[in-house]
Amino acid sequence: MTSDIKDDVAPAPLMDRGDVRVTHEAGASGAIRSFLSRVRSGDLGSLPVVVGLVIIWTVFESLNPVFLSSDNLANLLFDCSTVGVISLGIVCILIVGEIDLSVGSLSGFASAMVGVLWVNQGWPAWLAIAAAVSVGGLIGSLYALLFNRVGMPSFVSTLSGLLAILGLQLYILGAAGSINLPYGSPLVNFGQILVMPHSVAYALAALPGLVTFATGVRAIVHRRQANLSSQSLGTLLVRAVAITVALELVVFYLNQARGVPWMFGLFVGLVMAMSYSLTRTKWGRSMTAVGGNREAARRAGINVRLIYTSAFALCSMFAAAGGVLSAARLASASIQAGTGDVNLNAIAAAVIGGTSLFGGRGNAYSALLGIIVIQSIASGLTLIDLSSSLRYMITGAVLAVAVIVDSLARRSRVSHGRA
């Protein structure tokens, strides 16, 4: 320590690692300082969407006290799962700086495939689902082929796919136009009524906090071994405990009525798996690198074409999976499935949740947060008996605000980096 530091001033704890000094701030104060520093630099993370969600819930609860009842929230979680899974695929394609406009049509086609193969052709339900998701992957691979080999912009290829897949959906459903799925079957029960046992829900609610702490400790150890700065163990512990307490309280409240839907649990599980893949694996880092600067990624030795193929295929497979869940939720496959605002809501959810339209930045949790915002608006307007036209206008306004915030934050990060 230098001699000009006064005795009554406590310096920040330092650790010497050769010629590198690593600073650690412990506890809640360190977490708050780190968060404020990220906000000032333009890294807002999920802050805007969380603030927006609090405002939306406060407004609708004041207009109708039923909005935040545990029964209504359980229904909201059921509804979030279908489009949320589709939005998870949109996150993948937006990270690499591309777009898929056919996810709505593909989800409807997948639901039609399940209905035709399972009900009409007598296939086992699991085999019909696997076939629908596999076809989704093939369609995504076709988009990637057109993009990589032919140079067709993703906007054009997926717009063409939207029309073609919609035609396929109408063709396989035939003149009837709809197929009812067996009511009381495991798939329909999963989409409409199955909830977790209370003990299972509490145990699963503790899992994100445990994963956060375990992965955080691993990151701290690796960064210290590399003589890099890292957060303190106390800060990490505070964050993990806060996540666990918040989720346990939510589960406790939902368990006062119906409980936590298994379908929402599946959605959250997919979100966690994709979040780990995007942030902790070589593939995920390559996705971000390609979206940030394609040429730089290519020169760094990344197989850019393979990354694009994986993004398109995953997006289409998630769209097909969302279509299957939608069929389970509605207990039917019809020509209306996947139409309307499904396409726009899936894209809007990813953007509202924090995934950048400019590529190179996004997280799987964007789909989770974004779809909760959109479904909250839809549920609230339904409860106060307002027209769907207002839902479109409000959702559009929220989307516009999200893009504006993303653009301003991006500009702030650039300015901060130059400074």
Residue, then its C-alpha position, 0 to 999 in steps of 0.5 A: m500500500t502507498s504511504d499517502i493513504k490516510d489511516d482512517v480511510a479503508p482501502a478496497p481489499l486487494m489481492d496481488r497476483g504477480d504484477v496484477r492486482v485484483t479488486h473484490e467488493a463483497g456483499a450487497s454493496g458490491a453487487i449494487r455498485s457493479f450494477l450501477s456501473r453497468v447501467r451507466s455504461g449502457d449495459l441495461g440488461s433486463l432492467p427496462v423490461v422488469v420496470g415495464l412489467v412492474i408498471i403493467w402489473t400495477v396498472f392492471e391490478s388497480l383496474n381489476p384485482v383479479f389480475l394478480s390472483s393466483d388463478n389468473l397468473a397460472n392461466l397466464l403461465f400456460d399461455c406464455s409457454t406456447v409462444g414463448v418457446i417460439s420466441l426462444g427460437i427467434v432469440c437464436i436467429l436474432i443473435v446472428g443478425e438474421i430474422d425468420l418470418s415463418v415461425g408462425s406458419l411453421s408452428g401451425f403446420a407442426s400442430a397440423m402434422v401432429g393432428v394428422l399423424w396422431v389422430n388420422q393416421g394412428w401414429p403414437a403421439w410421441l412419434a408424431i411430435a418427433a416427426a413435426v419437430s424434425v420437419g421443422g429442423l429440415i425447413g430451417s436447414l433449407y433456409a440456411l442452405l439458401f442463405n449460405r450457398v445462394g446468398m438469399p436474404s433471410f427476410v426473403s427466404t422466410l417470407s417465401g417459407l411463410l406462404a409455402i408452409l401456410g399452403l402445406q398446412l391448409y393442404i394436409l388439413g383438407a376440407a375439414g380444416s380442423i382436427n380435434l385431439p383426444y380430450g383427456s390424453p396425456l398431451v392435452n392434459f399437459g397443455q391444459i391442466l397438469v401442474m407440479p406437485h407442491s414439493v416438486a415446484y419448490a425444489l425446482a424453484a431452488l434450482p436457478g439459484l443453485v445453478t447461478f451460484a455453482t456457475g458463478v463460483r466456477a467463473i470466479v475460480h477460472r478468472r482468478q487463475a488467469n489473474l483477472s478481476s472477478q466478483s466476490l463470493g459474497t456478491l455472488l451469494v447475495r444474488a443467488v439467495a435473492i433469486t431463490v427467495a423471489l422464485e420460492l415466493v412466486v411458487f408459494y403464491l401460485n400454490q395457493a390455487r392451481g399451482v405451477p403448470w408443467m408446460f411452463g416448467l418445460f419452457v423455463g427448462l428450455v430457457m435455462a438450457m439455451s442460456y447455458s448453451l449461449t453463454r457457457t459454450k464455444w458454440g454460444r460464443s461463436m453465435t455472438a461473434v458471428g452476429g457482432n461481426r461476421e468477417a471478424a468471426r470468419r478470420a478468427g477460425i469460426n465456421v460461419r456457415l455452420i453457425y448460421t445453419s444451427a441458428f436457422a435450424l434451432c429457430s424452426m425446431f422451436a417454432a415446431a415445438g411451440g406449435v405442438l404445445s399450442a395444439a395441446r393447449l387448444a386440444s385441436a389443430s386447425i387452419q387458424a393455428g399459427t396465424g394472426d399475431v403469433n408471428l409478431n408476438a414471438i418476434a416482439a417478445a424476443v426484442i422486448g425482452g432485450t435481444s438486439l435487432f442489430g445482432g451480437r447480443g441477446n439471451a434466452y431469458s429475453a424470450l421469457l421476460g418478453i412473452i410475460v410482458i405481452q401475455s400480461i397486456a393481453s390478459g389485463l385487457t381481457l379482464i377489463d373487457l377492452s377491445s383487441s385493437l388496444r392490445y395491438m396498439i399497446t404491444g406495438a408501443v411497448l415494442a417501439v420503446a424496447v427498440i428505442v432503449d436498445s438503440l440508446a443503450r447501444r449508442s451509450r456503450v459505444s460512447h463509453g468504449r471510446a471514452 
